[in-house]
């Protein structure tokens, strides 16, 4: 006769069995929800494309929605404090005469752009590579710190002239007229596509940084 102890078979009660089934059900439902969770897409306001008037940008003009054309020129600033009274009056009179003779629409806009000290930083980095004196190294590190601080905290105030016309030839005539008229006062510079994109970005996102 076998004396091996016979283990009793424990049958779970109805309540315990029901509890286990609920746990399994929740587990599988949770896995299904995780699997079917859609990838969150970037949300873009529907009003944004309708509010902005720009359709295309080229080397020569910016196309607007109302079949009009515009361009952006940069005004070269001058140190007015260093000019004499006669020179200052001459500059202002020349600019006023140009604007009086210019009939198409225009806007003058001022924006803050981050300072670009990359060239100066490259100069001091080359000096640092050749420096052996500890005092000179400390001086160079200080210069680099100042230049990086200027880039982050001290923006440049830049001024731009927005021109508008109903066709590309009229826009070119307007640009040439203003560039000639302001050559002796506050000269104008044409901008690259990248610079014009930066101007439009800052103009429409005034709380953002480049």
Secondary structure, 3 states (H helix, E strand, C coil): CCCCCCCCCCCCCHHHHHHHHHHHHHHHHHHHHHHHCCCCCCCCCHHHHHHCCEEEECCCCEEECCCCEEEEEEECCCCHHHCCHHHHHHHHHHHHHHHHHCCCCEEEEEEEECCCCHHHHHHHHHHHHHCCCHHHHHHHHHHHHHHHHHHHHCCEEEEEEEEEECCHHHHHHHHHHHHHHCCCCCCEEECCHHHHHHHHHHHHCCCCCC
